[in-house]
Structures are given as C-alpha cells and as structure tokens.
Amino acid sequence: MTVRVGVVAGEPSGDLLAARMIEGVREREADARLMGIGGPAMARAGFEAWHPMDALSVFGYVDALRRAPRLIQTYRDTRARLLAQRPDVFVGVDAPDFNLHLEGQLRSAGIPTVHFVGPSIWAWRFERIHAIRRAVSHMLVLFPFEVEIYREHGVPVTYVGHPLAELIPLRPDREAARRRLGIEPGRRVLGLLPGSRESEIRLLAPRFLEAARRLTREDPELLVLVPMVNPQRRTQFEAVLRAHPLPACRVLDAVPGGGAADSQTVAWPVAWHVMEAADAVLAASGTATLEAALFKRPLVISYVISPWMRRIMAWKSGQDAPSVPWVGLPNVLARDFVAPELLQEAATPEALAEHTWRALSDRGHSEAVARRFLEIHESLRRDTRGLAAQAILEVCGGRPA
C-alpha cells in the first residue's frame, strides 16, 4: 500500500532538509507519495508541490503583514487538501508559526504529525512547549541537547543530527578552495557574511566594511570575500560598498565551474567556498555561524536589529533577551563563548576589527577553536536522512495519533 506523506517546508534551509528526508523515505518506500508545499530541492527528489515554498517566505513582521492574505489563502487550501486526502503522516519542516498551527488541526483530525527542526524554545518563548505537545506526535531535532527538553515534557523525540554535518567535510581543504576561487597562496583571507536579508545588509554591512577597512591597516594585503545569496542582495551590498569603499574586496554570488567542490557530489553554496578558503569569518548570527564552525574557522558573530524591531520581538516573546547566554549556534552547542558575540551597541567597527584580527592572526587561538568545532561537528554527524525517514515511517504505523 502506497505511503502518503504530507510535507510543508517554507525556507531554503527547510527545502534542503526536506529533500534529504524525502530521499530517505523513498529508499525505504520506493512508491511513497509526498505532497504539500516545498521548493526546488524537494521537487528534484520527486515531491508534488501544491504551492511553491515562496508562498511562505516572509522577512520580518512588516512583510508578514503585507503578505497576510496570501499566507491565509495558502494555509486554508493546504489544510483542506490534507484533511480531504488524509495522508498517513504529516511532516512540518521548520516554519513553526505556520506548521505548528497546521499540525494541531491535523492531529485533532486523527492524522499523525511530525515536526522536523525544533523551534528554539531553549532560547525564546519556552511556553510553546505546551502547544508543541498538543500538536506534534513526534519531534525530530537537530541538536543533541534538545532531546532532554522534549522528553521531560512528554513529547516523543528523535535526535537525527544536522544534515550540514554530513555535507561539510570533517577536514576542509583550504588550499583547494583557494585554487577554485583563484586566490594566490599565502594571502590572508577574511570571509565577510553580513546576512541574507535586506535588513541585515542594511544594518550590518556598513559596520562590517568599516571593520574590514581597519583590518587592512594591520595587513594591507588582506583579501575580503563577500558571498551573496542572490543577485538582489549583491546589488544592495555593492551600493553599501560604494559608500564604504574597500579596494581588496571581492563580492561573489557564484563560483566558477558551477560550485562543485572537489570530490563533492552536492553543489555547494558560494558561502561554503568562501568559508573553506578563509582564515577567519565575520558573520551575522544565523545558520552561517554553524557553517563556519563546521568548516573549523575562527569566527566573530554579530547582529543588529532596529529599536522598533527589538520592541516587537520583546513584546511577542515576553523576553528582553534569550534565556541562554549565547546567541550564536556554535556557542550554544559548545555551552561557551568559543566565538565572540558582538550584538547591538557592542557591534562597533572598532570592536569588530579587534576581535576579527585575533581570529585572523592568532594561530594558537585558531587551532584551539578548530579543535572545539571538530568536537561539535562529530557530535552532529549522523545519518540524518535515514534516521528522519525511519522515525517518520514508524509514526505512520502508529495511527491513530
């Protein structure tokens, strides 16, 4: 009997994660039918998309309000189809605001639900655990410390590891990356990652560029590489660069040869080539910081939001700050400030330059950081695809929820 799996993924990271899960399901159930909302990677894995992933992609509260009618229409249509077709299991991949509400309604109707990627309740809005317990039949988490949280609150949970830990090599090849990017041997390289959203580029890029300009006083030959997620963000960044000129700065939104790293079957995003080539990384807080850690690069983490956005976040979460002392994922996983975090008013060009210069120039520091990051990498390296697929198919056999 054909296994039917409803899936909703709402961002590029969720698309990649869901695609690997789909591959794992199909390895076990070749004729499985997977349907719902997804992106291009899921489509390549044989997914039937009712709506494109872009239908759920919003950037901040203002964008969410502007696109509310389309979001509501997409939600209602997806819910109606799922209730009519009654899949054997529904899998919500990240996108908690959309998926947890949908999962609650589906589970109430007797459809088992799996949520893939635990919301960061360990940092913000822990009270969501109660809604999760009502909505989710089984939780799949990416980080080992999350298991205890869900078990203590009666939510069945499986730790599946992080897929990035499978895709990024345990021992990156800096010299091969530099050959791919045409960088002469021996030159000091800084990877500058000011984020992928309009607000991040607007608020962080000027500070990052001013910090990099100060670093060139220490090393006039310093090469700064800036990967951009798409041509729109590149255009925006280059406008900032004209206002804060930095001669030895290369902006990249593609890699010559299509982006395939040596001996890798999966095309890498341009940021990975930059991280592998870099001596150190200055990055906006987010997934990029975990990627830099997996590439074993010393890094400095920064983030700035507007006062207005800060008030909205505090109002929505009921918190002025996270309930853990760390913001960056590498530090959360290490339970330590392995990478400096310069946030809000502390993110001055002077402070950013000071901490980044240490990351670039202190070999003992770099080696110690690399050892810590290798431990993190090994802890996250699991058969994510297979473990996720196995748990999902086991939930299929557990109806009713």
N, C-alpha and C positions, 0 to 999 in steps of 0.2 A: 504494500500500500504506500502510495507516494506521501512523503512527509512534506507538510506545508508550513513554511516559516514566514511570519510577517516580520519586517525589519524597518526601522526608521533610523537613519543617520543624517545629521544636519550640518556637519562641517568637514573640511578636507581631512582632518585627522581621523574623524569617525568613519569617513569613506574608506580610508586605507585599512583601518582596523576591522571594519565590517567585511571588506573584501577578503581578508585573510580568514576570517571566521567562515565565510561562505565557502571558500576553498576547502576548509576542514570538514564542513558538513557534507559537501559533495564527495569528498574522499570516502566517507562512511555511508552516504546515501546518494548514489550517483544520480537518481532521478528526482531528488528533492526539488521542490518549487519554492523559491524565495522571492518575496514581493513586498512592495511598500514605497518608501522614499529613500533614495540613495544617489550616489554620484558616479563619476566615470569609472573609478576602480571597481566598484561593485558591478557595474554594467559589464565590464570585461570578464568578471567572474561568473556571469550568467544570471544576473539579477534582473527582475522585472520591475521597472520603476513606474509607479503610478504618478509620481510628481518628482521633479528634479530636486536635488539636495539644496539648490539655491533658494528654493521656496522657504527654507527655514533659516537661511544665513542672514543674521542681523548683527549689526555692530553698535552696541550700546542702546541705551534706553530710548533715545530720540528716534533712532532708526526703527526700533521695535514698535513704537507708537505709530510712526508713519506707515509701516507695513502691516499694521494690525488686521485690516480687513482681509488681506491675502492670507495671513497666517491662520486666521479663524476659518476661512473657507477651506484651506488645506487640511486643517485639523479635522473639521467635520466630515470632509469627504473620506479621509483616511480611516477615521473611526467607523464610518458607515460601511465601508468596504470590508474592513476587518471583522466587524460584527456579523456581516452577511456571509462572508466566506469561512469564518471560524477556523483560522489556522491552528495547527497542533500546538504552536507556541509562538509568542511574540517576543522579539528582541529589540529593545530600545538601546541604541548605541549613543552614549553620552547625551547631549542636548537635554539636560534634566528638566528644564522648565516645560518643554513640550512633552517629553516621553513619560515622565512620572505621572502626569495627569492622565495621559492616554492609557498607561499601564493600569492605573487604578480602575478605570472604567472597564477595560477588557477583563481584568481579573474578577471584577464583580460579576461579569457575564459568564464566568467559568472558563476563560481562556488563560492558560498558564503564561506567566510573564517572566522574562529575564532582562535585567538591566546590566549593560556592559559598560564599564567605567564608572566607578563610584564617584558621586559628587564629593566635593572637598568639604564634607561636613566636619572633618577634623580641624578645619581652619575657620569656616564660616557657617553659621546657621545650623548648629548641631541638632536643633529640634526637628529638622527634616527627617531624622531617622524614623520618626513615627509614621510619617506619610510613606516612607520607603517600605516599612514593614507591612503596611496595608496594601501597597500597590505591587510589590515585587515578590514573585515566587522564589527567585534565586538571583543572587548578585554575583557578577563576575568582576573582580578587582585586579588592578594592575600593580599594586604595591603591597608588599607582604604585611606591613603594619596595619592595613585596613581590615584584615581578616578578623582580628580580635574584636574590633569595634562592632562589626555586624553580628558576630556570634553572640556577643554579650547582650545584644538586643533582639535575639531570636530571628535573625534573617539568615537563611541558608546562603552560604557564600563559598566561592572557589577562587583561589589565587591562581591566575593564569600567566603571570609575568607581563612584561611590557614588550610589545612587538618591536619597538625600536632597538631593544637589546639583542634581538635576533638579526636585525638588518645591518646594524653598525658593527664593524669588526672589533673584537676584543683588543687587537693591537693595530691601530691605524697606521697608515704608511704616509707620513708627511711628505717625503721626497717625491713619491709617485703623484700625490695630489698637486705638488708644485709643478711637476712636469706637465700635467694636464692643463694647468692654468697659465703655463708659460712664465713662471717666476724663476728668476735666476737663483742658483744655490747660494746659501749663506745669508740671504737678506732676511731681516726681521720683519715678520708679518703679523698684523693685527686684524682679526675678524670683527667687524662692527655690525651689530644686528639691532637696529633701532625699532624693530617690530614690523607687523604686517597690516596694521590698521591705520586708518587716516589719522586718528587722534594720537597714536603712538609716534608716528613720524613727526607730526606737528610739535609735540611736546618734548620728545627725546632727541630727535636728530640734531637740533642746534647745540644742545649740551654735549652730545657725543662728538660732534665735529670740533667744537671748541676744545674738548679734552684731547682729541687726537692732534690738534694743532700744537698744543702744549707738549705732547709727547715727541713731536718732531724736533723740538729744541734739544731733547735728550738724544735722539737718533735721527739726524736729517735724512737718512736713507730708509726710514720706516715706510713700509708699504701698507696701506689700509685698504682692505677688501670689504665691500658692502654688498651682500646678496639681497636682492629684492624678490618678493614673492610673485609679482606680476608687473606688466608694463605701467599700469596706473600708479602703483606705489613708486616705481622707479622715477616716473615723471615728477611726482610730488617731492621725492627725496632730492632729485637733481636741482629743483628750484631752491630748496634749502641750501644745497651745496654751493650754489652761485652766491648766496648771501653770506656763506661761511666757507670761503674757498680753502681747499686743501689739495695742493698740487699732486701729491703722491697718493691719490685715492682712485680706486677702480670700482665702478658700480656694475654689478652683474645681475642679469635676470635669466641667463642661460650659460651653459658650459659647452665649449667646442666639442663636437663628437657626440652630442645628444645626451650627455650627462651620465653615461655608464662608467662607474668606477672599475678599476682593474679587477677582474675575476668576480665581479658582482653581476648577478642576473637582473636585479631590480634597478631601474634608473633612479639615481639619487637626485633630490632637490639641490639646487645650486648652493644653498646654505651649507650642505654637508661637505661639498668640495672645499668651500672656504674654511670650515672648521678643521677639516683634516689638514689643510695646508698651513693653518695659522699657528703661531707660537702662543697666542693668548686670544681671548674673546671678551668683548664688552657687549652685553646683550640685555635687551628688555626682558623682564620677568615673563616666563611662559614656557612653552614646550621647548623653545630654543635653548634654554638653560640646561634642560635634561640632555638634549642632543649634544651640547658642548661637553657635558660631563662624560657622556658615553664615548666621545672622541678623546677623552682624557686631557682636555685642555684647561689650563687655569683660566678662570673667568671672573669677571666682575658683573654683578647683577644690579640692574637699576629699573626704576619705574616711577612715573609721574602721572597723576591724573589731575584734572581741573578741580578747583574747590567745589564747583557745582556738582560734578560727578561724585566727588568724595562724600558730599552730604546725602546724595541719593543712595549710595552704597550703604552708608551708615544707617539710613532710615530703613532700607529694605532688609538689611541683615540684623539690625538691632545691635551692631557692634561698631566701635570706632577703629578696631584693629583686629587682625586674625587672633584666634585663640591659641596659636602656637607662635613661638618667637621668630620663625623663619617664613619667608615668602617664596624664595626660590626652591624648586623641586629638589635639586641636588642637596641643599642644606636640610630640607625636610627629611630626606631619605637618610642622610648621614647623622641627623639629630645634632648638627653642629654647624657653625659658620665656616664651612670649608671655603666658600666663595663669599667675598664681601658683598653686602647688600646696601646700596645707596638709594634711598627712596625719598620722594617728595623733596622737601627743602634740603636734605642732605646730598641730593644729586647735583652738586655744583660741578662745573668743568674742572675746577682745581682738585676737588676730592676724587672725581672720576679718574683724572690723569694720574694722581698719586698712586691709587690702588692698581690701576691698569699697568703702570710702569713696573711695579713689583711683579705682577703676573708675567710681564714680558721679559724681565731681566734677571730675576732671582731664580737660578737653576735649582737650588735646593728646595725652594718653595714649590716650583713646578713639579719636581719629582715626587714630593710628598703628596701634593694634590692628586697627581696621576695615580698613586697607589690607592688613595681613598676612593677615587672614581672607579678604579678597576674592581674594587670590592662591591660597589654599588651595581656595576654592570653585571658581574657574575650572579648577584642575588636576583636580578631582574630577568636573566636569560633563561627562559622556559620555552616549551613548545606551545606558545600562546594559541596558535591556530588549532592545534589538536585538542588542548585542554578545554578551550572555549566550546568547540564543536561537541565534544563528549558531554560536557555539562548540559548544553542546550538539548541534545537528543535525549539525555536522561530525564530532563524535565518534561519532554514530550510524552514520555511513558508514565508520567505521574498524574495525569488528569483524573479527577478534577482538581483545580488549584486549591 
